Amino acid sequence: MTQMTLTFDAVSEATPGPKWAARWQRSWPAYEAWFIARGGDHGPSRENCRAAIERHMPELIPIYDRLVLIAGGSDRAARFLSTWCPPTYLGGCSLAAIADGDDVRLVRNYDLSPELNEGLLLKTAWTGRAVMGMVEFLWGLSDGINDAGLTVALAYGGRSETGPGFGVTTVLRYILETCDSVSEALEVLHRVPSHMAYNLVLADASGRTASVEISPGGGARVMPKAIATNHQSSPSRADRPGFTRSFERRAHLERLRVAPRRLNREFLRAPLLQDRYREGFGTLFTAEYSPITRALGLTLKGERWDHRLDAFKEGQRIVDYGTSATPNVAGRTMPDTYVSADWTQAAWIDWTQVAQDCAAGKGKEIAAYLPAR
C-alpha cells in the first residue's frame, strides 16, 4: 500500500559531521538500490566525476571530499555524491517570484509522491556562509536561501533526455554557496551544465527576480517572467503534461497580479495545489522564501512551520497525506512520530503507464504499478 505519511526534520550542522553521517547511514541503502537499478554503475568513473566538480565547481571540492570520506569512501558512494551524469529522475513543481518596492517573495509547491521525498530542511555553513534549504540527494537542494538573501528553487523541465552535466540539485547548492545575487547566479547557470532540463526561479534581497530554462548538457535561457511549471518554451514535447497539469498551472501563474506577501496563498489552493497523492502527484510542501528577512515558511498540509536563517531551530513535523487538509493554526503541534520513506520505489515505477491511466481516468494507487519482487 502506498505510504501516505512523511516526516520532515529541521537539522542544523555547520560542517558535515555526526548528523549528516546518521542521515547517510539511514538513506544510503535505498539510494544505492535506486542508483544500481537506474544504471548508475555504468556511468562515469569516480575519477571523472571528481574531475568534473573540480572543473565546473571547484569551490565544492573540499566539501565533496569530506562527504565521500564520511560516507565510507566507496567507489559507488563517490560517484553518487558527485551527481555527475546521474540516472534520470522526474518530478513536478510550481514556482513564482514577485517583488515590489518594499518586499520580495519566492514561493514554490513541491509536487511528488510522499514516498519519494527526503523531508529534510538543512541549515549549513559548509563553505563559511549560512545556507538553509530542502535537501535532495543528501547534499543537493531543491530550493533554499543563503545569508545574502539569494534564494532559488527548481522545477522539472518536462523532458527526460539527458546530456553531460550535474544533477541540478548540486547546481543549486553551488549557487547558494558561492553567489550573492541573481546576476551572479545567472553567470553560474550559463557555464555549469545540468544533465536534464529544468526550470529555475530566483530572487534576491535587492528585489531582482528571474526565471531560467536550463537544457540537458548545458545552456540557459532567461525567461520574461519569474514563474515556472513543468514544461519549457522549446519545441520539444513535455512528458506527461496532462498528468502534471503543467499548462493549466502555468496559465494561472501568468494571470496572477498579487502583492509579494499574498503570493503564498495562491499556492495553497487549486490549480497550483495538487492532492493526487495516491497517484504519485500531490503537493508535499509549499515553501515561501523572504530574501529580505532570510526567512522560510513551510506549509505542510495546512500547517505553517516558520524558520529564520539567523535564528534556526531544529525540530520535526509529521504529515499524513491520507487525511484532508487542516486549517493553518498558529502554534499547532503536529504528531511527533517517525516514518521513513523508501526512495527505491521510484526506480521500479512505470511512470508512462501511470500517465496514460490517469489521462484515461483509470488512475490507481502508485503501489499498483510496482512489479512483484
N, C-alpha and C positions, 0 to 999 in steps of 0.2 A: 504494500500500500504506500502511496506517496507520502513522504514525510512533510507535514504541514507546520512544523514548529522549528524556529530558528533562534539561536541565542546570539545576541550582539554583545561583544566585550569592548570596553574602552580601556586601552592599555597605554601607559607611558613608560618608555625606556629610552634614555638619551642615546646610548650606543648598544648595539646588539649584544645581549648577554643572556642571563637565565630565562627571561620571559620569552625572548624570541626563540631560544633553544627549545623551550617547552612547546611552543606553538609548532615548531618544525617537527618535533617528535610526534605530536598528535596528528599533524596533517600530511606528512610526507608519505606514509603508506598509501593513502588514497591518491595523492598526486602522482606518485611513482607508477601506480597501476594505470592511471589516465595517460601518463607520458608514454608508457610502453604500448598501450592499446592504440594510441594515435600515431604510432610510428616514430616516436621521438628518438629511439635508438639508432635510426637510420639518418639522423640529421648531422649537422656539422660536428667536427671533433671538439674535444674540450679545449685544445689549444686555439682553434679557430674562433671559438666562442669568446674566449677571454681577449683575443686579439681584436675582435670586433668592438668590444666595450672600450678597449684602450684606444682604438682609432676614432670612435664616434663620441664616446662619453668618458674621457679619461678621468674626470673628477670622481667617478663612481668606482674606480678600480680598488681603492683601499677598502671600501665598504663591501664590495663584491667578494674580495678575497677573505674578509673576515666572516662573512656569511657562509661561504663554502667551508671554511675551517670549522665553524660551529656545527654545520650540517654533517660533519664527518669526513669531508674531503673526497667522497667517491666521485668517479668519473660522471656517473649519471646525474648526481646532485649538482655538480658544477655546470653541466650543460643545461639542466633545467633552470637553474637560477640565473643563467646568463640571459635567458629568453631570446637568444639569437636564433632566428628561423625556427620557432617553436611549432608544435602542431596547431591546427586551426581551432578556434573556439568562437562561438556565436553568442548573441545576447540582444537585448533591446533596451532603449532608454529614450527619454525626452529631456532636452536641455534648453535653457534660456538664460540670458543675462540682460539686465536693464539698468541704466544709470540715468540720473538727472543731476541737477546742480548740487544736491545735498546728500545723495545716497546712491549706492550701487549694490546690487544683489545678483548672485548666480544661483539658480535652482536647478536641480536635476531629480528625475524619477529613475530609479534603478529597477528594471523590469526583467524578471527571470523566475525560475523555479526556486522555491525555498531550499531545495536540496543542493543547489549549486552556487551558494554564496558563502564566503568565509565569515561574514558577520564580525569583522574586526575593524575597529576605529583605533588607529595607532598614532601616538604622538612621539616624534623622534627629534634628535639633534645630530644626525649621523655625520653630517659634514660641517657641523658647527652652527647651523641655523635651525630654528624650530620649524617643523613641518607636522601637520596632522591631516589625516585623510583615511578614506576607506580602502583597505588593503585587498589586493588580489595577487595571486601567485606568490604570496608570503612576503614580498617586499615591494611589489609594484603598487600602484594606486589607480582606482577607477575615478576618483575625484579627491581634491584636497586643497589646502591653503598653506602658505608659508608666512614667516614673520614680516615680510614686506607687504603683505596683503594680496599677493598674487594668488589667484585661485583658478583651477582648471578642472573640467570634467569631460568624460568621453562617452560616446555612443557608437555602437557597431554601425559601420557604413553600409551594410546591406549586400556586400559581395564577398563570396567565400574564397575567391582566388588569392593566392599568396605571392610574395616576392621576397628577395633577400632583405631582411630587416629584423627589428626587435619586436617583441610583444609590446603593445602600445602602453601597457600599464607601467613598464620600466621607463618609457619615454616620459610619461607624466611625472614619475618620481624624479627623473633627471631635471625636468623643467623646474620643479619646486625646490630642488636642492641648489640650483645654480642661477636662477633668474629672479629679477625684482619686478619686472613689468611685462605687460602684454607684448610690447615691442621686442624685448629680449626673447620671450618665449617663441614668437613667430620666427625669429632667426634660427632657433633650435629646430623647429619643425621643418624648416626648409632644408636643413642639412642632415638630420638624423632620420634614417628610414624606418618606417613601420612595416611589419610583414603582412599586414592586411589593411583593408580600407576602414577608416574610422573617421568620425566627425567629432571635433573638439570645440568646446565653448570656453572662453577665457574672460576674466575680468580682473582689474587691479584697483588699488586704492585711489588712483587718480581719476577713476571713472571710465577708463577706456575698456571697451569690450570688443570681442571678436569671435567669429566662428570660422573654423578651418576644416576643409575636407582633405584628408591625407590618403594617399594612394599606396597600394602594395608595392614595396620595393623603393619607395621614395617619391617625393612630390607633394606639395601642399598648395591648396588653393584657398585664399581668403574670400569668404562669402560676404554679401552685403548686409546681412542681419545676423545678430548673435543668437541664433536659435539652431536646433538640430534635432532630428529624429533618426530613423534607421534606413535612409536611402541617401543617395548623392545626386548631384546635378549632371553627372556623366551619362552618356548614352547607355552604359551597361545596365541591364535589368537588375533590380534589387531582389534578393532572396526573400521569400515569404512576405511580401508587402501586405497581402490581405490578412495574414495571420497576425502580424505585428501591428496592423493598422497605422503604419508609418505615415502614409499620405494624409490620413484623417488628422492625426496628431500634429503634423507639420502645418496643415491648413489652419488649425486652431491657433497655433503659436503665431502664425503670420497675422492673424486678425487681432491679436492681443494689443490693447492700449491701456496699460495699467502703470501705476507708480511702482518703483522698486519694492517698497515694503508690502505691496499687495500681490506681488508675483507668486509667492509661495502658495497662496490659497488656490490659485488656478491649477496647481499641480496636485491638489488634494481632491479633485473631482474629475469626472469624465469630461472629455475623452482622454485626458492625459493619465489619469489614474486607471490602472489595469487591475482586474480582480479575477483573472482566469488562472488561479494558482495551480489547480489540478491539471490544467493543460500546459503547464510549464511557462506561463507568461502572466505574472502578476507583479504589482509594484511592491518590492520588498522594503524600500525606504524612500523617503523624499528628503533630500539634503538641501538646506538653504544656507548659502555662504554669504557672509558680510565682509568684504575686503577691508572696509574702513575700521571695523571693530575687531577683526580677526576672529570671528565667531562662526560657529556651525550649529544649526538647529536641525536635528534629525527627527522626522516624523515616522513612527513605526506603527502602522495600523491605527492611526488616530492619536497616538501618544507622542508628545513632544519631549525630546531629550536634548538639552542645550549644552554646548561646550564652548569654551574660550581657549584660545591658544596660550594666553598668558596666565590662565587660572584653570588648567586642565585637571579634571577629577576622574579617576578610574571608577569603573562601575560595570554593571551588567544588566541587560534587559532581555526578557524572553518574549517572543512574539508568536502567537498562534494564528496562522493564516487560514485556518479552517473555520474561524468564527467571524461574525460580522464586525465591521469597524466600530470602535468605541469613540465617543467624543473626546476632544483634546481637553483634558482636565489637568490644570496646573498642579504639580506636586504628586500626581498619582504614581504609585509604585507598581511596576509590573512584577509578576511572579519571578522568583529567583531560583530557577531550576536550569538544568543544562541538558541540551540535546545536540549531539554532533551531527554534522552533515556528511554524506558520502559523495564527494565530488567525482568519484569514478563513474557514477551513473551516467554522466554526460557523454562518456566515451562510447556507450552502447546504444544510446537512443537514436532511432531513425527519425531525425527532425524533418526530413522531406515528407515522410508519411504523416507525421503529426500535422504539418501544414495542410496537406491535402485533405485529411479527415476534417480538420476544423473548417476549412473552406466549404466543405460539403455538409457542414452541420452535424458531423458524426464524431466530434472530439471526444476522447476518452482520457482517463487519468494517465499521467506520464508512465506510471508503473506498467501499464498495459503494453507499452512499446519496448519494454526491456525483454531481451531473449532469455529463455530458460537456461540457467548456467549451473 
